[in-house]
Amino acid sequence: MFLLPHLAFLLILTTTLFETFANLDLATLQLLNGSRATDLDFVLLTLTVTAYGLGAMVPLCLYLAGHFRKIASLKLKAYQYVFAMGLNILFIGLLKYTVDRPRPYVTHDTIEQIAEASSTSFPSGHTAYAFTSAVVLVLMFRNPTLRGLILTWALLVAYSRLALGVHYPSDVLGSMLLGSTAAFLSTYAFRKHREQFYTLLKRGRNLKIVR
């Protein structure tokens, strides 16, 4: 009996915190969606599509550069990128229909839907793709200008999903973590087994090792 008051207090506190977070989540989305510059909607729509476009172009460019310049490390980076994206797709697939969160414009008529969206709300696939791409490239290359540009791009993609009214801020924040996790796991795996991968790539091929 002594535990009952404590359990009741914990339940009330948890419920209150959850409601506060949900209200803040919605209020932030309403602010970003309602205060956007509508003249720039086309820019936001174009920007949000690049999350998937880069996902296809980057590994292809890395692989072709490695192939024609005969540099094994560039080919390895292409495989590392694809592996990160594969993990990202797996994570999204597991969470999308497990959480099954409705889109904000479905639940709240104060949210204006600008972009097309057919699946559930959590996680944000575009944001997860963008952060997988950005973080894995940041871990691959040390150029500070490149790092700044791709991280800025990923943040803008995340913002576009909010301004376009198709995700909650919590969807986007969760997807940033999801994409970053996929990038770090891929990088860890490829760095740990780097020499074995290089051996496989070099076997029977005239490839240089450029780290």
Long-range contacts (C-beta under 8 A, 24 or more apart in sequence): 21-170, 25-168, 25-169, 25-170, 26-104, 26-108, 26-168, 28-162, 28-169, 29-104, 29-111, 29-162, 29-165, 29-167, 29-168, 29-169, 30-108, 30-110, 30-111, 32-159, 32-162, 32-163, 32-169, 33-111, 33-112, 33-162, 33-163, 33-164, 33-165, 34-110, 34-112, 36-163, 41-114, 41-164, 44-114, 44-115, 44-160, 44-163, 44-164, 45-114, 45-115, 45-160, 45-164, 47-156, 47-157, 47-160, 48-115, 48-126, 48-157, 48-160, 48-161, 48-164, 50-130, 50-153, 50-157, 51-125, 51-126, 51-127, 51-129, 51-130, 51-133, 51-157, 52-126, 52-129, 54-129, 54-130, 54-133, 55-85, 55-129, 55-132, 55-133, 58-133, 58-137, 59-85, 66-207, 70-205, 70-206, 70-207, 70-208, 71-207, 71-208, 71-209, 71-210, 72-198, 72-201, 72-202, 72-205, 72-207, 72-208, 72-209, 72-210, 73-198, 73-209, 73-210, 73-211, 74-210, 75-201, 75-207, 76-190, 76-194, 76-197, 76-198, 76-201, 77-140, 79-190, 79-197, 80-136, 80-140, 80-186, 80-187, 80-190, 81-133, 81-136, 81-137, 81-140, 81-186, 83-186, 83-189, 83-190, 84-132, 84-136, 84-182, 84-183, 84-185, 84-186, 84-187, 85-129, 85-132, 85-133, 85-182, 87-132, 87-181, 87-182, 87-185, 87-186, 88-128, 88-129, 88-132, 88-178, 88-179, 88-182, 91-123, 91-128, 91-178, 91-181, 91-182, 92-123, 92-125, 92-128, 92-178, 95-122, 95-123, 95-178, 96-120, 96-122, 96-123, 96-125, 99-123, 101-168, 101-171, 103-166, 103-167, 104-165, 104-166, 104-167, 104-168, 105-165, 105-166, 111-165, 112-165, 113-164, 113-165, 113-166, 114-163, 114-164, 114-165, 114-166, 115-161, 115-164, 115-165, 115-166, 117-166, 121-166, 121-167, 121-168, 121-171, 122-167, 122-168, 122-170, 122-171, 122-174, 123-171, 123-174, 123-175, 123-178, 124-158, 124-161, 124-166, 124-167, 124-171, 124-172, 124-174, 124-175, 125-175, 126-157, 126-160, 126-161, 127-154, 127-157, 127-158, 127-161, 127-167, 127-171, 127-172, 127-175, 127-176, 127-179, 128-175, 128-176, 128-178, 128-179, 128-182, 129-179, 130-154, 130-157, 130-158, 130-179, 131-158, 131-175, 131-176, 131-178, 131-179, 131-180, 131-183, 132-179, 132-180, 132-182, 132-183, 133-179, 134-179, 134-183, 135-179, 135-180, 135-183, 135-184, 136-182, 136-183, 136-186, 136-187, 139-183, 139-184, 139-187, 140-187
